[in-house]
Amino acid sequence: MLFRRMMCAAFAGASLFLGAGGAAVAEPKPGVQAVFGQIERGQWLLKEKLGGERRICFTAPVHFIQLAHGNQPCEQFTVSQDQRSATVRYTCDGHGTGRTTVTVETPRLVLIDTQGVLDGSPFDQEYEARRIGAC
């Protein structure tokens, strides 16, 4: 009986490990998808708090989470989330780390606060992002 319980526990642990593709990748919490699901996809204008603008095509959460690191493959870990905001920490092997908080004001207005290190240089940026049309 004890052996059977130990085997079940070992199998459950292995299933969780292999369910993540064999790698120890933190799965995003359900609230994160709920937060990013509120945001309309399309072309967005990001106005930096200290000046400057940039446009991005938002088709997936990674576009707002990893603004400094772009589409680099990074491991993401959800630090916290609630109904309107999510904070995600990420690590990009060989390129640095970041921590981004995305707050949804409306489906077309989002606040982004991101900071971290990109290729050895620190960054700290705050954006007001507004949807301006289709990509």
Stockholm file with secondary structure:
# STOCKHOLM 1.0

chainA/1-135         MLFRRMMCAAFAGASLFLGAGGAAVAEPKPGVQAVFGQIERGQWLLKEKLGGERRICFTAPVHFIQLAHGNQPCEQFTVSQDQRSATVRYTCDGHGTGRTTVTVETPRLVLIDTQGVLDGSPFDQEYEARRIGAC
#=GR chainA/1-135 SS CHHHHHHHHHHHHHHHHHHTTTSCCCCCCHHHHHHHHTSCCEEEEEEETTSCEEEEEESSTHHHHTTTTTTCCCEEEEEEECSSEEEEEEEETTTEEEEEEEEEEETTEEEEEEEEEETTEEEEEEEEEEEEECC
#=GC SS_cons         CHHHHHHHHHHHHHHHHHHTTTSCCCCCCHHHHHHHHTSCCEEEEEEETTSCEEEEEESSTHHHHTTTTTTCCCEEEEEEECSSEEEEEEEETTTEEEEEEEEEEETTEEEEEEEEEETTEEEEEEEEEEEEECC
//
